Amino acid sequence: MDRINVIRKQIKSVDIGKMERAQERLDTLTKPPGSLGKLEEIAKLIVGITGKVNPVLEKKIIFTFAADHGVVIEGVSVFPQAVTGQMVYNFLSGGAGINVLARHAGARVVVADLGVASDLKPDKRLIIRKINYGTKNMAEGPAMTRDEALRSIEAGIEIFEEEFKKGVDIVGTGEMGIGNTTAATAITATFTNMPLVQLTGRGTGLDDQALENKIRVIEKALAVNKPDAKDPIDVLAKVGGFEIGGLTGVILAACARKVPVVIDGFISGAAALIAYCLEPKTKEYMIASHASVERGHICALNYIGLKPIFDLELRLGEGTGAALAMGIIDASLKIMTEMATFKGAQISEAQ
């Protein structure tokens, strides 16, 4: 916990003064004030986060963390648990959705095993920080110990710091873990106190009967574990996942280093919730990429106070929405830095 507390204390508010100067620059460009909407807001935010007047986001990373969930034994997914490990190999070979979209965005994908239920083949492209072979069944008791929860966050911090040494300008969060929408729903329900019927989605494609079962399983997990919303580590330990803890660590570490964090879908949103409840200033560094089809995602974002950039009815995870959003974020900065001013273009300004 000491490592986490040190990181939390390093997180400062964004640079409001530089954001105001960025707004002044935006208002001189050859367009009606505010006419590029969210693009202007994003550009201004990146300036405030980085503290740079003309930031360039060349070194992009999507952190895709994998871990298994013991709760799958309760029938909350249409896919078997083995798919988690199989998809890790797909990530490494470059064939997954996140690989395609990351290449399109000019981003690297950093893949890490935080808790896959099997031993994966050694690969120089795979980071192994396995906390355990999947979590326990949270419908019967805590998903993990408090020590494991802390270690998962610390693992995320360490993985980010290793990449930061090589250079990082912006990061995205992604994940893989069969059963992890169940954990994300339980986390979101704990913090928001919203009814499970409003939060629980179909995950990998559950039918109506299976969806009802999923809601019952989450109700049981919350009743058995009674996670404490005032203690984010307790929430993670009782109903979370190792990949969620790892992403929480990435978010905290990135904020401490003044690196923008692009949040992907529902699972990433659950990690963002934990990070926000550990240190509210993390909100200032987070950009919500999209609104997932998963019902609980927008509720998590609303609780933090984040508005998604787009809604393409995505629900894949992996960091795919974050990769797509990076292109829009790049565009916002190019508008600010490359667009002509009224004076420079000799165009009359509004009277």
Order of alpha helices (4+ residues) and beta strands (2+ residues): alpha-alpha-alpha-beta-alpha-alpha-beta-beta-alpha-beta-alpha-alpha-alpha-alpha-alpha-beta-alpha-beta-alpha-alpha-alpha
